């Protein structure tokens, strides 16, 4: 299941064209199916081998696409499960593209993907494809994904995407079990040359547990090394659910030097429910795929109304609603911590992010608004 590590930003959709968190999400993740042939250890969706009978049907999907076109999010990500388990996946891409949406695709590295025509995927309107590497070797990645051959298929898919001139993002989920492979992951990125390397910091939800979380001190060390890659590596670097990487970049490179760095184009402070909206395979809307609150259903309400008006979304957009040290932090406007991880660990989506070691300045009264 590829979705948990995805946070795509197409180069042709700069954040400067975005008009604010209250009006519309910057990223809409639509889980078009929960079916998937893999059995990943960290799977948020706890994906199944067969499609759910209550998935949004084609007519409902078309109506949702029209509604999202009215909402105009800068990026729509079709995810899963494995979106290619829906036989009409590329038809949905074409329909969304024709409606004026910028579409990215997050497939699983299965035989279905390897047999797909990557030129057709691009021609349908997919602007970027994301592929996951959660082990730096065949043995560790296949063990993580639960199916032999996944590593080889992922590498093959990267090369086929390059051959089709299809932009590639590689996602890596950091867990307590694979931190020792960080340097090997980094070397692999220099070999594969994706457009972006998105490092996802695990959230305890679905099949992932609290014991899988890396130690915060180890995360800080890795984020500092990642900051040294920003603007220097031949690929952009970012994190997903590791929002304090923005603080590390500011501290390491300075607010001014970080302003126009590749891979740092998201609007300031984007996080669960704040610039992000998730739509499940059955139409349930949540602040993200990792924050499993039922805020309404697109079968009954317009997604714009849910995003703009649901009390949880409204509160998640308020930096002053944050608790613990996140609420006191001078970087809360550019970070704000992972609301999903706070919920997964404490049961409170407004609690402090347990993965961050930073201690706010004691008398901090203003949020940092430095551009990242």
BALOBA-1460 file (C-alpha; in Angstrom, 3 decimals):
// residues 372
<rec num="1" residu="x" x="0.000" y="0.000" z="0.000"/>
<rec num="2" residu="x" x="1.727" y="3.114" z="-1.264"/>
<rec num="3" residu="x" x="-0.399" y="5.980" z="-0.034"/>
<rec num="4" residu="x" x="1.011" y="6.580" z="3.478"/>
<rec num="5" residu="x" x="4.272" y="7.948" z="2.199"/>
<rec num="6" residu="x" x="2.964" y="10.225" z="-0.437"/>
<rec num="7" residu="x" x="2.846" y="14.008" z="-0.489"/>
<rec num="8" residu="x" x="3.272" y="14.984" z="-4.118"/>
<rec num="9" residu="x" x="4.050" y="18.450" z="-5.445"/>
<rec num="10" residu="x" x="4.088" y="18.737" z="-9.228"/>
<rec num="11" residu="x" x="6.670" y="21.256" z="-10.376"/>
<rec num="12" residu="x" x="4.092" y="22.969" z="-12.547"/>
<rec num="13" residu="x" x="1.871" y="23.658" z="-9.508"/>
<rec num="14" residu="x" x="3.853" y="26.138" z="-7.375"/>
<rec num="15" residu="x" x="2.635" y="26.924" z="-3.879"/>
<rec num="16" residu="x" x="2.621" y="30.626" z="-4.753"/>
<rec num="17" residu="x" x="-0.634" y="30.011" z="-6.659"/>
<rec num="18" residu="x" x="-2.337" y="28.673" z="-3.551"/>
<rec num="19" residu="x" x="-4.861" y="30.929" z="-1.803"/>
<rec num="20" residu="x" x="-4.896" y="29.620" z="1.739"/>
<rec num="21" residu="x" x="-5.810" y="26.778" z="4.071"/>
<rec num="22" residu="x" x="-9.280" y="27.994" z="4.988"/>
<rec num="23" residu="x" x="-10.537" y="28.072" z="1.415"/>
<rec num="24" residu="x" x="-9.295" y="24.786" z="-0.028"/>
<rec num="25" residu="x" x="-6.832" y="21.965" z="0.587"/>
<rec num="26" residu="x" x="-3.506" y="22.019" z="-1.190"/>
<rec num="27" residu="x" x="-3.474" y="18.209" z="-1.428"/>
<rec num="28" residu="x" x="-6.470" y="15.913" z="-1.833"/>
<rec num="29" residu="x" x="-5.769" y="12.213" z="-1.386"/>
<rec num="30" residu="x" x="-8.485" y="10.025" z="-2.873"/>
<rec num="31" residu="x" x="-8.276" y="6.355" z="-1.985"/>
<rec num="32" residu="x" x="-10.107" y="5.054" z="-5.054"/>
<rec num="33" residu="x" x="-9.881" y="1.485" z="-3.768"/>
<rec num="34" residu="x" x="-8.549" y="-0.312" z="-0.714"/>
<rec num="35" residu="x" x="-7.677" y="-3.453" z="-2.680"/>
<rec num="36" residu="x" x="-3.986" y="-4.325" z="-2.945"/>
<rec num="37" residu="x" x="-1.899" y="-7.415" z="-3.671"/>
<rec num="38" residu="x" x="0.762" y="-6.484" z="-1.093"/>
<rec num="39" residu="x" x="0.763" y="-6.995" z="2.692"/>
<rec num="40" residu="x" x="2.869" y="-4.094" z="3.977"/>
<rec num="41" residu="x" x="3.778" y="-4.061" z="7.660"/>
<rec num="42" residu="x" x="2.890" y="-0.375" z="8.083"/>
<rec num="43" residu="x" x="-0.264" y="-0.280" z="5.922"/>
<rec num="44" residu="x" x="-2.577" y="2.519" z="7.076"/>
<rec num="45" residu="x" x="-5.512" y="1.039" z="5.189"/>
<rec num="46" residu="x" x="-4.908" y="-2.562" z="6.248"/>
<rec num="47" residu="x" x="-5.499" y="-3.219" z="2.561"/>
<rec num="48" residu="x" x="-7.312" y="-6.324" z="1.386"/>
<rec num="49" residu="x" x="-6.894" y="-8.511" z="-1.685"/>
<rec num="50" residu="x" x="-10.367" y="-7.727" z="-3.066"/>
<rec num="51" residu="x" x="-12.236" y="-4.511" z="-3.755"/>
<rec num="52" residu="x" x="-14.850" y="-3.419" z="-1.229"/>
<rec num="53" residu="x" x="-18.449" y="-3.768" z="-2.492"/>
<rec num="54" residu="x" x="-19.306" y="-0.289" z="-1.193"/>
<rec num="55" residu="x" x="-16.573" y="1.583" z="-3.077"/>
<rec num="56" residu="x" x="-17.661" y="4.748" z="-4.841"/>
<rec num="57" residu="x" x="-19.012" y="3.542" z="-8.173"/>
<rec num="58" residu="x" x="-18.223" y="5.168" z="-11.500"/>
<rec num="59" residu="x" x="-21.159" y="7.574" z="-11.393"/>
<rec num="60" residu="x" x="-20.310" y="8.635" z="-7.833"/>
<rec num="61" residu="x" x="-16.652" y="8.942" z="-8.767"/>
<rec num="62" residu="x" x="-17.487" y="11.183" z="-11.706"/>
<rec num="63" residu="x" x="-19.619" y="13.408" z="-9.497"/>
<rec num="64" residu="x" x="-16.772" y="13.650" z="-6.983"/>
<rec num="65" residu="x" x="-14.348" y="14.657" z="-9.743"/>
<rec num="66" residu="x" x="-16.702" y="17.456" z="-10.802"/>
<rec num="67" residu="x" x="-16.955" y="18.636" z="-7.195"/>
<rec num="68" residu="x" x="-13.179" y="18.574" z="-6.737"/>
<rec num="69" residu="x" x="-12.807" y="20.563" z="-9.945"/>
<rec num="70" residu="x" x="-15.013" y="23.214" z="-8.330"/>
<rec num="71" residu="x" x="-12.822" y="23.136" z="-5.209"/>
<rec num="72" residu="x" x="-9.636" y="23.457" z="-7.326"/>
<rec num="73" residu="x" x="-6.989" y="21.827" z="-5.099"/>
<rec num="74" residu="x" x="-3.518" y="22.295" z="-6.618"/>
<rec num="75" residu="x" x="-2.946" y="18.534" z="-6.507"/>
<rec num="76" residu="x" x="-5.141" y="15.415" z="-6.530"/>
<rec num="77" residu="x" x="-3.434" y="12.134" z="-5.599"/>
<rec num="78" residu="x" x="-5.157" y="8.892" z="-6.567"/>
<rec num="79" residu="x" x="-4.057" y="6.299" z="-4.054"/>
<rec num="80" residu="x" x="-5.171" y="3.123" z="-2.308"/>
<rec num="81" residu="x" x="-4.677" y="0.240" z="-1.575"/>
<rec num="82" residu="x" x="-3.386" y="0.009" z="-5.097"/>
<rec num="83" residu="x" x="-5.306" y="2.361" z="-7.405"/>
<rec num="84" residu="x" x="-4.520" y="0.137" z="-10.385"/>
<rec num="85" residu="x" x="-6.727" y="-2.547" z="-8.813"/>
<rec num="86" residu="x" x="-9.567" y="-0.422" z="-10.210"/>
<rec num="87" residu="x" x="-9.843" y="-1.208" z="-13.894"/>
<rec num="88" residu="x" x="-11.094" y="2.311" z="-14.578"/>
<rec num="89" residu="x" x="-8.183" y="4.046" z="-12.790"/>
<rec num="90" residu="x" x="-6.761" y="5.686" z="-15.909"/>
<rec num="91" residu="x" x="-10.245" y="6.657" z="-17.039"/>
<rec num="92" residu="x" x="-10.627" y="8.510" z="-13.733"/>
<rec num="93" residu="x" x="-7.256" y="10.174" z="-14.366"/>
<rec num="94" residu="x" x="-8.384" y="11.323" z="-17.814"/>
<rec num="95" residu="x" x="-11.677" y="12.583" z="-16.456"/>
<rec num="96" residu="x" x="-9.964" y="14.521" z="-13.677"/>
<rec num="97" residu="x" x="-7.364" y="15.964" z="-16.043"/>
<rec num="98" residu="x" x="-10.068" y="17.046" z="-18.489"/>
<rec num="99" residu="x" x="-11.784" y="18.781" z="-15.554"/>
<rec num="100" residu="x" x="-8.646" y="20.839" z="-14.966"/>
<rec num="101" residu="x" x="-7.168" y="18.922" z="-12.020"/>
<rec num="102" residu="x" x="-3.462" y="18.090" z="-11.639"/>
<rec num="103" residu="x" x="-3.294" y="14.365" z="-10.963"/>
<rec num="104" residu="x" x="-0.642" y="12.115" z="-9.426"/>
<rec num="105" residu="x" x="-0.791" y="8.353" z="-9.013"/>
<rec num="106" residu="x" x="0.413" y="6.159" z="-6.154"/>
<rec num="107" residu="x" x="0.440" y="2.525" z="-7.355"/>
<rec num="108" residu="x" x="1.864" y="-0.529" z="-5.642"/>
<rec num="109" residu="x" x="4.854" y="-2.297" z="-7.193"/>
<rec num="110" residu="x" x="3.051" y="-5.412" z="-8.355"/>
<rec num="111" residu="x" x="3.000" y="-7.405" z="-11.585"/>
<rec num="112" residu="x" x="-0.017" y="-5.303" z="-12.572"/>
<rec num="113" residu="x" x="2.163" y="-2.174" z="-12.583"/>
<rec num="114" residu="x" x="5.047" y="-3.820" z="-14.438"/>
<rec num="115" residu="x" x="2.649" y="-4.934" z="-17.170"/>
<rec num="116" residu="x" x="1.178" y="-1.437" z="-17.475"/>
<rec num="117" residu="x" x="2.111" y="0.934" z="-20.299"/>
<rec num="118" residu="x" x="3.934" y="3.837" z="-18.638"/>
<rec num="119" residu="x" x="3.548" y="5.982" z="-21.749"/>
<rec num="120" residu="x" x="-0.207" y="5.443" z="-21.491"/>
<rec num="121" residu="x" x="-0.123" y="6.398" z="-17.809"/>
<rec num="122" residu="x" x="1.542" y="9.677" z="-18.707"/>
<rec num="123" residu="x" x="-0.718" y="10.275" z="-21.709"/>
<rec num="124" residu="x" x="-3.759" y="9.834" z="-19.466"/>
<rec num="125" residu="x" x="-2.633" y="12.903" z="-17.542"/>
<rec num="126" residu="x" x="-0.596" y="11.557" z="-14.611"/>
<rec num="127" residu="x" x="1.937" y="14.255" z="-13.734"/>
<rec num="128" residu="x" x="3.905" y="12.238" z="-11.205"/>
<rec num="129" residu="x" x="4.014" y="8.641" z="-10.053"/>
<rec num="130" residu="x" x="5.138" y="7.667" z="-6.559"/>
<rec num="131" residu="x" x="6.915" y="4.423" z="-5.715"/>
<rec num="132" residu="x" x="7.990" y="3.186" z="-2.301"/>
<rec num="133" residu="x" x="11.342" y="1.864" z="-1.143"/>
<rec num="134" residu="x" x="11.232" y="0.994" z="2.544"/>
<rec num="135" residu="x" x="14.272" y="-1.253" z="2.516"/>
<rec num="136" residu="x" x="17.522" y="-0.379" z="0.779"/>
<rec num="137" residu="x" x="18.083" y="-3.995" z="-0.264"/>
<rec num="138" residu="x" x="15.971" y="-6.676" z="-1.890"/>
<rec num="139" residu="x" x="15.782" y="-8.630" z="1.362"/>
<rec num="140" residu="x" x="14.766" y="-5.782" z="3.665"/>
<rec num="141" residu="x" x="12.301" y="-4.136" z="1.293"/>
<rec num="142" residu="x" x="10.531" y="-7.378" z="0.380"/>
<rec num="143" residu="x" x="10.259" y="-8.274" z="4.062"/>
<rec num="144" residu="x" x="8.716" y="-4.869" z="4.758"/>
<rec num="145" residu="x" x="6.248" y="-5.132" z="1.883"/>
<rec num="146" residu="x" x="5.342" y="-8.729" z="2.594"/>
<rec num="147" residu="x" x="5.741" y="-10.029" z="-0.975"/>
<rec num="148" residu="x" x="8.871" y="-11.355" z="-2.668"/>
<rec num="149" residu="x" x="9.984" y="-9.533" z="-5.811"/>
<rec num="150" residu="x" x="8.625" y="-6.137" z="-4.773"/>
<rec num="151" residu="x" x="12.076" y="-4.507" z="-4.643"/>
<rec num="152" residu="x" x="12.986" y="-5.632" z="-8.164"/>
<rec num="153" residu="x" x="9.613" y="-4.502" z="-9.514"/>
<rec num="154" residu="x" x="10.030" y="-1.101" z="-7.864"/>
<rec num="155" residu="x" x="13.468" y="-0.562" z="-9.411"/>
<rec num="156" residu="x" x="12.134" y="-1.686" z="-12.791"/>
<rec num="157" residu="x" x="9.173" y="0.683" z="-12.461"/>
<rec num="158" residu="x" x="11.488" y="3.625" z="-11.722"/>
<rec num="159" residu="x" x="13.474" y="2.927" z="-14.905"/>
<rec num="160" residu="x" x="10.315" y="2.475" z="-16.983"/>
<rec num="161" residu="x" x="8.933" y="5.745" z="-15.681"/>
<rec num="162" residu="x" x="12.171" y="7.528" z="-16.573"/>
<rec num="163" residu="x" x="12.011" y="6.003" z="-20.058"/>
<rec num="164" residu="x" x="8.473" y="7.360" z="-20.466"/>
<rec num="165" residu="x" x="9.593" y="10.792" z="-19.203"/>
<rec num="166" residu="x" x="7.182" y="10.383" z="-16.293"/>
<rec num="167" residu="x" x="8.190" y="12.243" z="-13.126"/>
<rec num="168" residu="x" x="8.985" y="9.899" z="-10.225"/>
<rec num="169" residu="x" x="8.793" y="10.401" z="-6.485"/>
<rec num="170" residu="x" x="10.330" y="7.764" z="-4.233"/>
<rec num="171" residu="x" x="8.875" y="7.394" z="-0.762"/>
<rec num="172" residu="x" x="10.708" y="5.892" z="2.184"/>
<rec num="173" residu="x" x="9.037" y="5.138" z="5.502"/>
<rec num="174" residu="x" x="11.411" y="5.501" z="8.444"/>
<rec num="175" residu="x" x="10.796" y="3.014" z="11.251"/>
<rec num="176" residu="x" x="12.783" y="1.792" z="14.214"/>
<rec num="177" residu="x" x="13.659" y="-1.261" z="12.152"/>
<rec num="178" residu="x" x="15.150" y="0.388" z="9.064"/>
<rec num="179" residu="x" x="16.958" y="3.478" z="10.438"/>
<rec num="180" residu="x" x="20.281" y="1.664" z="10.126"/>
<rec num="181" residu="x" x="19.759" y="1.679" z="6.341"/>
<rec num="182" residu="x" x="19.483" y="5.456" z="6.041"/>
<rec num="183" residu="x" x="22.890" y="5.919" z="4.382"/>
<rec num="184" residu="x" x="22.111" y="3.099" z="1.953"/>
<rec num="185" residu="x" x="18.751" y="4.703" z="1.142"/>
<rec num="186" residu="x" x="20.496" y="7.982" z="0.436"/>
<rec num="187" residu="x" x="23.002" y="6.332" z="-1.887"/>
<rec num="188" residu="x" x="20.164" y="4.566" z="-3.697"/>
<rec num="189" residu="x" x="18.474" y="7.928" z="-4.360"/>
<rec num="190" residu="x" x="21.641" y="9.238" z="-6.007"/>
<rec num="191" residu="x" x="21.616" y="6.146" z="-8.244"/>
<rec num="192" residu="x" x="17.899" y="6.218" z="-9.127"/>
<rec num="193" residu="x" x="17.643" y="10.025" z="-9.477"/>
<rec num="194" residu="x" x="13.951" y="10.586" z="-8.702"/>
<rec num="195" residu="x" x="12.451" y="14.058" z="-9.013"/>
<rec num="196" residu="x" x="11.806" y="13.920" z="-5.280"/>
<rec num="197" residu="x" x="12.680" y="11.779" z="-2.272"/>
<rec num="198" residu="x" x="9.902" y="11.956" z="0.298"/>
<rec num="199" residu="x" x="10.846" y="10.539" z="3.688"/>
<rec num="200" residu="x" x="7.780" y="9.517" z="5.643"/>
<rec num="201" residu="x" x="7.974" y="9.396" z="9.415"/>
<rec num="202" residu="x" x="5.834" y="6.518" z="10.611"/>
<rec num="203" residu="x" x="2.446" y="7.119" z="12.248"/>
<rec num="204" residu="x" x="1.030" y="4.403" z="14.547"/>
<rec num="205" residu="x" x="-2.189" y="3.600" z="12.722"/>
<rec num="206" residu="x" x="-3.454" y="0.645" z="10.701"/>
<rec num="207" residu="x" x="-0.842" y="-2.124" z="10.907"/>
<rec num="208" residu="x" x="1.848" y="0.180" z="12.324"/>
<rec num="209" residu="x" x="2.297" y="0.239" z="16.108"/>
<rec num="210" residu="x" x="3.889" y="2.612" z="18.612"/>
<rec num="211" residu="x" x="6.817" y="0.215" z="19.028"/>
<rec num="212" residu="x" x="7.688" y="0.832" z="15.352"/>
<rec num="213" residu="x" x="8.347" y="4.555" z="15.953"/>
<rec num="214" residu="x" x="12.016" y="5.586" z="15.656"/>
<rec num="215" residu="x" x="13.702" y="7.273" z="18.600"/>
<rec num="216" residu="x" x="13.250" y="11.084" z="18.368"/>
<rec num="217" residu="x" x="16.986" y="11.694" z="18.792"/>
<rec num="218" residu="x" x="17.690" y="9.413" z="15.833"/>
<rec num="219" residu="x" x="15.101" y="11.285" z="13.778"/>
<rec num="220" residu="x" x="16.746" y="14.609" z="14.593"/>
<rec num="221" residu="x" x="20.133" y="13.296" z="13.481"/>
<rec num="222" residu="x" x="18.722" y="12.036" z="10.173"/>
<rec num="223" residu="x" x="16.782" y="15.255" z="9.538"/>
<rec num="224" residu="x" x="19.971" y="17.268" z="10.027"/>
<rec num="225" residu="x" x="21.721" y="15.138" z="7.440"/>
<rec num="226" residu="x" x="18.750" y="15.437" z="5.073"/>
<rec num="227" residu="x" x="18.867" y="19.220" z="5.437"/>
<rec num="228" residu="x" x="22.394" y="19.131" z="4.028"/>
<rec num="229" residu="x" x="20.947" y="17.611" z="0.830"/>
<rec num="230" residu="x" x="18.401" y="20.390" z="0.244"/>
<rec num="231" residu="x" x="19.337" y="22.359" z="-2.847"/>
<rec num="232" residu="x" x="22.463" y="20.247" z="-3.420"/>
<rec num="233" residu="x" x="21.247" y="16.751" z="-4.290"/>
<rec num="234" residu="x" x="20.068" y="16.039" z="-7.873"/>
<rec num="235" residu="x" x="16.619" y="15.371" z="-6.407"/>
<rec num="236" residu="x" x="14.313" y="17.383" z="-4.168"/>
<rec num="237" residu="x" x="14.001" y="16.344" z="-0.531"/>
<rec num="238" residu="x" x="10.959" y="16.550" z="1.714"/>
<rec num="239" residu="x" x="9.182" y="14.728" z="4.504"/>
<rec num="240" residu="x" x="5.654" y="13.469" z="5.088"/>
<rec num="241" residu="x" x="4.318" y="13.472" z="8.668"/>
<rec num="242" residu="x" x="7.763" y="14.687" z="9.659"/>
<rec num="243" residu="x" x="6.858" y="18.360" z="9.704"/>
<rec num="244" residu="x" x="9.653" y="19.364" z="12.075"/>
<rec num="245" residu="x" x="12.064" y="18.804" z="9.177"/>
<rec num="246" residu="x" x="11.028" y="22.354" z="8.192"/>
<rec num="247" residu="x" x="12.330" y="23.609" z="11.543"/>
<rec num="248" residu="x" x="15.572" y="21.705" z="11.047"/>
<rec num="249" residu="x" x="16.011" y="23.205" z="7.568"/>
<rec num="250" residu="x" x="15.477" y="26.720" z="8.929"/>
<rec num="251" residu="x" x="17.928" y="26.108" z="11.756"/>
<rec num="252" residu="x" x="20.490" y="24.516" z="9.431"/>
<rec num="253" residu="x" x="20.232" y="26.728" z="6.353"/>
<rec num="254" residu="x" x="18.505" y="29.852" z="7.607"/>
<rec num="255" residu="x" x="15.118" y="31.185" z="6.581"/>
<rec num="256" residu="x" x="16.502" y="33.197" z="3.675"/>
<rec num="257" residu="x" x="18.608" y="30.449" z="2.161"/>
<rec num="258" residu="x" x="15.744" y="27.986" z="2.479"/>
<rec num="259" residu="x" x="13.246" y="30.203" z="0.673"/>
<rec num="260" residu="x" x="13.611" y="28.838" z="-2.837"/>
<rec num="261" residu="x" x="15.104" y="25.436" z="-2.195"/>
<rec num="262" residu="x" x="13.800" y="22.557" z="-4.362"/>
<rec num="263" residu="x" x="11.299" y="20.354" z="-2.587"/>
<rec num="264" residu="x" x="10.281" y="23.014" z="-0.096"/>
<rec num="265" residu="x" x="7.372" y="24.461" z="-2.097"/>
<rec num="266" residu="x" x="4.435" y="23.414" z="0.075"/>
<rec num="267" residu="x" x="2.535" y="26.221" z="1.776"/>
<rec num="268" residu="x" x="3.773" y="27.038" z="5.254"/>
<rec num="269" residu="x" x="2.388" y="24.800" z="7.953"/>
<rec num="270" residu="x" x="0.614" y="22.255" z="5.751"/>
<rec num="271" residu="x" x="-0.405" y="19.218" z="7.816"/>
<rec num="272" residu="x" x="-3.365" y="16.918" z="8.563"/>
<rec num="273" residu="x" x="-6.566" y="18.879" z="7.974"/>
<rec num="274" residu="x" x="-4.603" y="22.055" z="7.282"/>
<rec num="275" residu="x" x="-4.137" y="22.012" z="3.541"/>
<rec num="276" residu="x" x="-4.714" y="18.251" z="3.430"/>
<rec num="277" residu="x" x="-7.940" y="16.305" z="2.901"/>
<rec num="278" residu="x" x="-8.397" y="12.547" z="2.533"/>
<rec num="279" residu="x" x="-11.342" y="10.799" z="0.845"/>
<rec num="280" residu="x" x="-11.734" y="7.073" z="1.488"/>
<rec num="281" residu="x" x="-12.829" y="4.371" z="-0.948"/>
<rec num="282" residu="x" x="-16.354" y="4.608" z="0.488"/>
<rec num="283" residu="x" x="-16.452" y="8.412" z="0.378"/>
<rec num="284" residu="x" x="-15.647" y="9.189" z="4.034"/>
<rec num="285" residu="x" x="-13.716" y="12.449" z="4.436"/>
<rec num="286" residu="x" x="-10.925" y="12.738" z="7.031"/>
<rec num="287" residu="x" x="-8.210" y="15.311" z="7.772"/>
<rec num="288" residu="x" x="-5.710" y="12.783" z="6.402"/>
<rec num="289" residu="x" x="-5.399" y="9.069" z="5.820"/>
<rec num="290" residu="x" x="-3.595" y="8.767" z="9.141"/>
<rec num="291" residu="x" x="-6.150" y="10.690" z="11.194"/>
<rec num="292" residu="x" x="-9.194" y="8.409" z="10.863"/>
<rec num="293" residu="x" x="-12.017" y="10.716" z="11.917"/>
<rec num="294" residu="x" x="-15.299" y="10.533" z="9.997"/>
<rec num="295" residu="x" x="-16.060" y="14.157" z="9.122"/>
<rec num="296" residu="x" x="-18.754" y="13.409" z="6.542"/>
<rec num="297" residu="x" x="-19.259" y="11.567" z="3.275"/>
<rec num="298" residu="x" x="-19.050" y="12.887" z="-0.274"/>
<rec num="299" residu="x" x="-22.128" y="10.828" z="-1.100"/>
<rec num="300" residu="x" x="-24.105" y="13.219" z="1.078"/>
<rec num="301" residu="x" x="-22.076" y="16.454" z="1.243"/>
<rec num="302" residu="x" x="-19.890" y="18.504" z="-1.055"/>
<rec num="303" residu="x" x="-16.220" y="17.957" z="-0.098"/>
<rec num="304" residu="x" x="-15.696" y="21.737" z="-0.065"/>
<rec num="305" residu="x" x="-18.360" y="22.135" z="2.634"/>
<rec num="306" residu="x" x="-16.748" y="19.421" z="4.762"/>
<rec num="307" residu="x" x="-13.249" y="20.851" z="4.420"/>
<rec num="308" residu="x" x="-14.264" y="24.447" z="5.071"/>
<rec num="309" residu="x" x="-16.868" y="23.939" z="7.757"/>
<rec num="310" residu="x" x="-16.406" y="20.758" z="9.773"/>
<rec num="311" residu="x" x="-15.370" y="21.698" z="13.334"/>
<rec num="312" residu="x" x="-12.381" y="19.334" z="13.364"/>
<rec num="313" residu="x" x="-10.970" y="20.742" z="10.126"/>
<rec num="314" residu="x" x="-11.519" y="24.287" z="11.393"/>
<rec num="315" residu="x" x="-9.728" y="23.533" z="14.674"/>
<rec num="316" residu="x" x="-6.838" y="21.735" z="12.978"/>
<rec num="317" residu="x" x="-6.198" y="24.870" z="10.922"/>
<rec num="318" residu="x" x="-5.811" y="26.936" z="14.101"/>
<rec num="319" residu="x" x="-2.186" y="27.039" z="15.294"/>
<rec num="320" residu="x" x="-3.339" y="28.355" z="18.660"/>
<rec num="321" residu="x" x="-5.389" y="25.178" z="19.241"/>
<rec num="322" residu="x" x="-2.231" y="23.073" z="19.510"/>
<rec num="323" residu="x" x="-1.333" y="21.696" z="22.925"/>
<rec num="324" residu="x" x="1.867" y="20.853" z="24.758"/>
<rec num="325" residu="x" x="5.153" y="22.164" z="23.454"/>
<rec num="326" residu="x" x="3.758" y="22.325" z="19.889"/>
<rec num="327" residu="x" x="1.380" y="25.035" z="21.100"/>
<rec num="328" residu="x" x="4.275" y="26.993" z="22.642"/>
<rec num="329" residu="x" x="6.722" y="26.493" z="19.795"/>
<rec num="330" residu="x" x="7.948" y="29.482" z="17.828"/>
<rec num="331" residu="x" x="7.976" y="27.260" z="14.708"/>
<rec num="332" residu="x" x="4.339" y="26.191" z="15.007"/>
<rec num="333" residu="x" x="3.217" y="28.199" z="11.953"/>
<rec num="334" residu="x" x="5.656" y="26.380" z="9.645"/>
<rec num="335" residu="x" x="5.449" y="23.028" z="11.406"/>
<rec num="336" residu="x" x="2.722" y="22.367" z="13.963"/>
<rec num="337" residu="x" x="3.768" y="18.748" z="14.366"/>
<rec num="338" residu="x" x="2.038" y="15.632" z="13.091"/>
<rec num="339" residu="x" x="-1.541" y="15.722" z="14.308"/>
<rec num="340" residu="x" x="-1.901" y="12.097" z="13.220"/>
<rec num="341" residu="x" x="1.078" y="10.929" z="15.287"/>
<rec num="342" residu="x" x="-0.109" y="12.920" z="18.283"/>
<rec num="343" residu="x" x="-3.468" y="11.160" z="18.004"/>
<rec num="344" residu="x" x="-1.925" y="7.743" z="17.395"/>
<rec num="345" residu="x" x="0.193" y="7.977" z="20.534"/>
<rec num="346" residu="x" x="-1.965" y="9.994" z="22.953"/>
<rec num="347" residu="x" x="-5.485" y="9.821" z="21.542"/>
<rec num="348" residu="x" x="-5.525" y="13.641" z="21.253"/>
<rec num="349" residu="x" x="-5.000" y="15.130" z="17.758"/>
<rec num="350" residu="x" x="-3.995" y="18.467" z="19.341"/>
<rec num="351" residu="x" x="-1.297" y="17.064" z="21.633"/>
<rec num="352" residu="x" x="2.403" y="17.629" z="21.004"/>
<rec num="353" residu="x" x="4.166" y="15.507" z="18.408"/>
<rec num="354" residu="x" x="6.139" y="12.849" z="20.347"/>
<rec num="355" residu="x" x="8.665" y="12.460" z="17.512"/>
<rec num="356" residu="x" x="10.205" y="15.919" z="17.945"/>
<rec num="357" residu="x" x="12.981" y="16.590" z="20.477"/>
<rec num="358" residu="x" x="12.979" y="20.376" z="20.122"/>
<rec num="359" residu="x" x="12.205" y="22.401" z="23.220"/>
<rec num="360" residu="x" x="10.604" y="25.772" z="22.403"/>
<rec num="361" residu="x" x="12.112" y="28.953" z="23.732"/>
<rec num="362" residu="x" x="10.597" y="29.542" z="27.167"/>
<rec num="363" residu="x" x="9.160" y="32.949" z="26.388"/>
<rec num="364" residu="x" x="8.248" y="32.401" z="22.750"/>
<rec num="365" residu="x" x="5.123" y="34.385" z="21.996"/>
<rec num="366" residu="x" x="5.143" y="34.666" z="18.211"/>
<rec num="367" residu="x" x="5.125" y="32.002" z="15.527"/>
<rec num="368" residu="x" x="8.007" y="31.856" z="13.113"/>
<rec num="369" residu="x" x="6.781" y="32.661" z="9.636"/>
<rec num="370" residu="x" x="10.046" y="32.064" z="7.835"/>
<rec num="371" residu="x" x="9.486" y="30.775" z="4.295"/>
<rec num="372" residu="x" x="10.327" y="27.190" z="3.510"/>
